[in-house]
Amino acid sequence: MKPLFRYLAAGSLMLCAQLSFAQVKMPAPSPGQTIHQDFALSFVEVNYSRPAMKGRTIMGDLVPYGKVWRTGANSATTITFGDDVTFGGTAVKAGKYGLLTIPGQSEWTVILTKSLDVTSPSAYKPENDVVRVKVSPVELPYAIENFMITFDNVQSNAANLMLLWEKTLITIPLSADVDSKVIAQLDAAMKGEKKPYFQAASYYFETNRDLKKALTWADEAVKENPTAFWIVTLKARIQAKSGDKKGAKTTAEKAIELAKTAKNDDYVVINQKLIASL
């Protein structure tokens, strides 16, 4: 074979080998995860990777104390707030931020940064900090194999952002101004042609506001939809919370009749329990 042909043949073999190698798909050693949590009137979303312990010592070793950590593996960890929130007691505008930490044996620093590409301590720029929160780690009674970010104690206007790995738990409280926004929406909607009586009555009941107004709205909602057992149930609950036990019992009995007609056993039980509690 002439040199030129030998060269072309060798090149073709190398190209085929490269193409074959490029088609091999391997499992990620630190698989990525996106956590999307509905929160308040919007959401919080975290994008991060989940390294595993694999028999290694993590805190103070693989994850050194006193140094900036990307809080995950592979790409930088990011957190997105769909609305303004309070992060660890500090107000933060809606938007996307880098989530960094500086682990410590007795105290962690949790950082929100404008930088979305910090994957090493050398890439960290303190001038881009948005928030710095000091948090005390909690020792878990068991080990978490894969690094985990999750949400717990999710309420209408508050939640906990939790970081867990090995036997360490870090918790950062989140909160949002829901009440003023909902009230503003309800006030505006009540001026319109289609009034949200049920929603308004429900919100006033759940947030312990003016129960007389809540009862008036519940009555209006029942007038619009007299067979809606869930609305009648709400009215019974409002009456019970207002101290009107006799009225609550009568209304709950009506709700039971409607729920039975609709073949909704859940609401039958709900109202039976309400009557039993009076």
C-alpha positions in Angstrom: 0.0 0.0 0.0 1.4 3.4 -1.0 2.2 5.9 1.9 -0.7 8.2 0.9 -3.2 5.4 0.9 -1.8 4.1 4.2 -2.2 7.6 5.7 -5.8 8.0 4.5 -6.7 4.5 5.8 -5.2 5.2 9.2 -7.0 8.5 9.3 -10.3 6.9 8.4 -9.9 4.3 11.2 -9.1 7.1 13.8 -12.2 9.0 12.7 -14.4 6.0 13.0 -13.0 5.3 16.4 -13.6 8.9 17.5 -17.2 8.8 16.2 -17.8 5.5 18.0 -16.4 6.9 21.2 -18.6 10.0 20.9 -21.7 7.9 20.8 -21.1 6.3 24.2 -23.3 7.7 26.9 -22.2 7.3 30.4 -24.2 7.8 33.7 -23.3 11.1 35.4 -21.3 10.5 38.6 -23.1 13.5 40.1 -26.5 13.5 38.5 -28.2 16.9 38.1 -31.6 17.7 39.6 -34.1 20.5 39.3 -36.4 21.2 42.3 -39.4 23.4 41.4 -41.4 24.3 44.5 -44.7 26.3 44.2 -44.3 28.9 46.9 -46.5 31.8 48.0 -48.0 33.3 44.8 -45.1 32.1 42.7 -42.3 29.5 42.9 -38.7 28.8 43.9 -36.5 26.6 41.6 -33.1 25.1 42.4 -30.7 23.6 39.8 -27.8 21.6 41.2 -25.9 18.3 41.0 -25.9 15.5 43.6 -22.5 14.0 44.4 -22.4 10.8 46.5 -20.4 10.0 49.6 -19.0 6.7 48.2 -17.4 5.9 51.5 -15.6 9.2 51.7 -15.6 11.7 54.6 -17.4 14.7 53.3 -17.6 17.6 55.8 -14.2 19.0 56.6 -12.5 16.8 54.0 -14.0 16.5 50.6 -16.0 19.7 51.4 -13.4 21.7 53.2 -14.3 24.0 56.1 -13.7 27.7 55.6 -13.7 27.7 51.8 -16.4 28.7 49.2 -18.3 25.6 48.0 -20.4 25.5 44.9 -22.9 23.6 47.0 -23.1 20.6 44.7 -20.9 19.4 41.9 -20.3 19.9 38.1 -22.0 23.2 37.2 -22.7 26.1 39.6 -25.8 25.7 41.8 -28.5 28.3 41.1 -31.7 29.3 42.7 -34.5 31.3 41.1 -37.3 33.2 42.9 -40.4 33.9 40.9 -41.3 36.7 43.2 -39.7 38.9 45.9 -38.9 36.9 49.0 -37.1 37.1 52.4 -34.1 34.8 52.4 -32.8 34.1 55.9 -34.3 37.4 57.1 -33.0 39.5 54.2 -35.2 40.9 51.4 -34.3 39.5 48.0 -35.8 40.6 44.7 -37.2 38.1 42.2 -34.6 36.7 39.9 -31.9 34.0 39.4 -28.9 33.8 41.8 -25.9 31.6 42.4 -26.2 29.6 45.6 -22.9 29.2 47.5 -21.9 28.1 50.9 -18.9 28.4 53.2 -19.2 25.3 55.4 -17.9 25.3 59.0 -17.9 22.9 61.9 -20.1 25.1 64.0 -21.4 27.7 61.5 -22.1 27.9 57.8 -22.3 31.0 55.6 -25.0 30.7 52.9 -24.5 33.2 50.0 -26.7 34.4 47.2 -24.5 35.9 44.5 -25.1 37.6 41.2 -22.5 35.3 39.7 -24.1 32.2 38.1 -20.9 30.4 37.2 -18.9 30.0 40.4 -17.5 26.4 40.5 -14.4 27.0 42.5 -13.2 29.3 45.3 -11.0 31.2 42.9 -14.0 32.2 40.8 -15.9 33.7 43.8 -16.2 37.5 43.9 -17.4 38.8 47.2 -18.5 42.1 45.5 -21.2 40.2 43.8 -22.8 39.0 47.0 -26.5 39.7 47.4 -27.1 38.1 50.7 -25.0 36.4 53.4 -26.7 34.3 56.0 -25.2 32.6 59.0 -26.7 29.2 59.8 -25.9 26.6 62.5 -25.6 23.1 61.2 -27.6 20.3 62.7 -26.2 16.8 63.1 -28.5 14.1 61.7 -28.8 10.7 63.3 -28.3 9.0 60.0 -26.2 9.6 56.9 -27.5 11.0 53.6 -25.6 9.3 50.7 -26.3 11.9 48.0 -26.2 15.6 48.5 -29.7 16.9 48.6 -31.5 20.2 48.4 -35.2 20.2 49.3 -38.0 22.2 50.8 -39.9 21.5 54.0 -42.6 23.1 56.1 -44.1 24.7 53.1 -46.9 27.1 54.1 -48.8 29.8 52.3 -46.2 32.4 53.0 -43.2 30.6 54.4 -40.9 27.5 53.8 -37.6 26.1 54.7 -34.8 25.6 52.2 -32.8 22.5 53.4 -29.3 21.3 52.4 -28.4 17.7 53.5 -25.3 15.6 53.1 -23.5 13.0 55.2 -24.9 13.8 58.7 -25.2 17.5 58.2 -28.4 19.5 57.8 -28.6 23.2 57.0 -31.9 25.1 57.0 -32.6 28.6 55.6 -36.0 30.1 56.2 -37.9 31.7 53.3 -40.9 34.0 53.5 -43.0 36.1 51.2 -45.5 38.9 51.5 -48.7 37.1 50.4 -51.4 38.7 52.5 -51.2 42.3 51.2 -51.2 41.0 47.6 -54.1 38.7 48.0 -56.2 41.4 49.8 -55.4 43.8 47.1 -56.6 41.3 44.5 -59.7 40.5 46.4 -60.6 44.2 46.9 -60.1 44.8 43.1 -62.1 41.7 42.1 -65.0 42.7 44.5 -65.4 45.8 42.4 -65.9 43.8 39.3 -69.0 42.2 37.8 -68.1 38.6 38.8 -67.2 38.6 42.5 -65.1 35.9 44.0 -67.3 35.3 47.0 -66.0 31.7 47.8 -62.3 32.7 47.5 -62.8 35.8 49.6 -64.7 33.9 52.3 -62.1 31.1 52.3 -59.2 33.5 52.6 -60.8 35.5 55.4 -61.6 32.3 57.2 -58.1 30.7 56.9 -56.3 33.9 57.9 -58.6 34.7 60.8 -59.9 38.0 59.4 -63.4 39.5 59.7 -65.6 36.4 60.1 -68.8 38.4 59.7 -67.7 39.5 56.3 -66.5 36.0 55.5 -70.0 34.6 56.5 -71.7 37.3 54.3 -69.5 36.2 51.3 -70.2 32.5 52.0 -73.9 33.2 51.9 -73.6 35.0 48.6 -71.5 32.1 47.2 -74.2 29.6 48.4 -76.9 31.7 46.7 -75.0 31.4 43.4 -74.4 27.7 43.7 -76.8 26.2 46.3 -75.9 22.5 45.6 -72.1 23.1 46.1 -71.5 21.1 49.2 -67.9 22.4 49.6 -69.3 26.0 49.8 -71.9 25.0 52.4 -69.1 23.2 54.3 -67.1 26.5 54.4 -70.1 28.3 55.7 -70.5 25.7 58.5 -66.8 26.1 59.4 -67.1 29.9 59.6 -70.1 29.6 61.8 -68.3 27.2 64.1 -65.2 29.5 64.3 -67.6 32.4 65.1 -69.1 30.5 68.0 -72.4 29.8 66.4 -72.6 26.1 67.2 -76.3 25.7 66.5 -76.0 27.4 63.1 -72.9 25.4 62.2 -74.6 22.1 63.0 -77.6 23.0 60.8 -75.4 24.1 58.0 -73.1 21.0 58.3 -76.2 18.7 58.2 -77.2 20.4 54.9 -73.7 19.9 53.6 -73.9 16.2 54.4 -77.2 15.9 52.5 -75.7 17.6 49.4 -72.4 15.6 49.7 -74.4 12.3 49.8 -76.4 13.4 46.7 -73.1 14.1 45.0 -71.7 10.8 46.3 -68.8 12.6 47.9 -68.0 10.5 51.0 -65.0 12.7 51.9 -67.2 15.7 52.6 -69.7 13.6 54.4 -67.0 12.6 56.9 -65.6 16.2 57.1 -69.0 17.6 58.1 -69.7 14.7 60.5 -66.4 15.5 62.3 -67.3 19.2 62.3 -70.6 18.4 64.1 -68.8 16.1 66.5 -66.4 18.9 67.4 -69.1 21.4 68.3 
